[in-house]
Amino acid sequence: MLKLQNLMVSVSGKKIIKDFNFEFERGKAYAIMGPNGSGKSTLAFAIMGHPAYEVRSQTSDARSPIVFNNHDISEMKPNERAKEGIFLSFQTPLALSGVKVYQLLQLALQGKKDPLQIRKEAQQYAKELGINDDLLVRPLNEGASGGERKKMEVLQAAILDKKLMIFDEVDTGVDVDALKSIAKFLIKHKKDKTYIIITHYNRILHYLKPDHVLIMMDGKIVKVGDRTLAKKVEDEGYKSI
């Protein structure tokens, strides 16, 4: 699915990710945890192709640092990577004045899904996530709480139907009931999809139950384990790793 090989990422000349190597497999859920400044969000932006992040291989060989479905995507633009099947949620979802979620999704899925299908799916997913109907007809995220915005991100991801979904702090600002709804929804619609959940907390992992937990520090993976690793971090902190 996604192979990162000797990945190095710099921002404004400062190296953030250092010699990152990992392969994310199809159909599995991964949690990435780490202290502030460890490079978690930088990694997500690099995978999605944010232009402010310089990506290259740590080594001098010809290995491609980012390979998705056996294709080198290291030089692709964000929209091209999205077409390949990658989705990245916003850590702080923005409001778009005058743009409704239906309009945004119709534009993104032009030629792939008809407007009636998009509307039907949005209404069904909103029901599953506990999203009020009026949020679907307002301008995107206008007047929505932080938790409602995170739910709307998950709804958009499901309708766009990407194969690799990266959720950056989808649990931040979300109450317990919303957290359970999001986790239940992601589990239900997980078939053939790969999830990367970036989080500071173990609480969403109680419900989502990732296959693997990666701990990042100083731009590198320092430990990989199952979900009991997240519990260890919660109980003892990162100094225990």
TAZINOR-V863308 format. One record per residue. N is the residue number from 1. SS is DSSP state (@ for helix, = for strand, . for the rest). BURIAL is 1 if it has 9 or more other ideal C-beta (glycine too) atoms within 8 Angstrom, else 0. Layout:
N/SS/BURIAL  N/SS/BURIAL
This chain:
1/./1  2/=/1  3/=/1  4/=/1  5/=/1  6/=/1  7/=/1  8/=/1  9/=/1  10/=/1  11/=/1  12/./0  13/./0  14/=/0  15/=/0  16/=/1  17/=/1  18/=/1  19/=/0  20/=/1  21/=/0  22/=/1  23/=/0  24/=/1  25/./0  26/./0  27/./0  28/./1  29/=/1  30/=/1  31/=/1  32/=/1  33/=/1  34/=/1  35/./0  36/./0  37/./0  38/./1  39/./1  40/@/1  41/@/1  42/@/1  43/@/1  44/@/1  45/@/1  46/@/1  47/@/1  48/@/1  49/./1  50/./0  51/./0  52/./0  53/=/1  54/=/0  55/=/1  56/=/0  57/=/1  58/./1  59/./0  60/./0  61/./0  62/./0  63/./0  64/./1  65/./1  66/=/1  67/=/1  68/=/1  69/./0  70/./0  71/=/0  72/=/0  73/./1  74/./1  75/./0  76/./1  77/./0  78/@/1  79/@/0  80/@/1  81/@/1  82/@/1  83/@/0  84/@/1  85/./1  86/=/1  87/=/1  88/=/1  89/./1  90/./0  91/./0  92/./0  93/./1  94/./0  95/./1  96/./1  97/./0  98/./0  99/./0  100/=/1  101/@/1  102/@/1  103/@/0  104/@/1  105/@/1  106/@/1  107/@/0  108/@/0  109/./1  110/./0  111/./0  112/./0  113/./0  114/./0  115/@/0  116/@/0  117/@/0  118/@/1  119/@/1  120/@/0  121/@/1  122/@/1  123/@/1  124/@/0  125/@/1  126/@/1  127/@/0  128/@/1  129/@/1  130/./0  131/./1  132/./0  133/./0  134/@/0  135/@/1  136/@/1  137/@/0  138/./1  139/=/1  140/./1  141/./1  142/./1  143/./0  144/./1  145/./0  146/@/0  147/@/1  148/@/1  149/@/1  150/@/1  151/@/1  152/@/1  153/@/1  154/@/1  155/@/1  156/@/1  157/@/1  158/@/1  159/@/1  160/@/1  161/./0  162/./1  163/./1  164/=/1  165/=/1  166/=/1  167/=/1  168/=/1  169/./1  170/./1  171/./1  172/./1  173/./0  174/./1  175/./0  176/@/0  177/@/0  178/@/1  179/@/1  180/@/1  181/@/1  182/@/1  183/@/1  184/@/1  185/@/1  186/@/1  187/@/1  188/@/0  189/./0  190/./1  191/./0  192/./0  193/./1  194/=/1  195/=/1  196/=/1  197/=/1  198/=/1  199/./1  200/./0  201/./0  202/./1  203/@/0  204/@/1  205/@/1  206/@/0  207/@/1  208/@/1  209/./0  210/./1  211/./0  212/=/1  213/=/1  214/=/1  215/=/1  216/=/1  217/=/1  218/./0  219/./1  220/=/1  221/=/1  222/=/0  223/=/0  224/=/1  225/=/0  226/./0  227/@/1  228/@/0  229/@/1  230/@/1  231/@/1  232/@/1  233/@/1  234/@/0  235/@/0  236/@/0  237/./0  238/@/1  239/@/0  240/@/0  241/./1
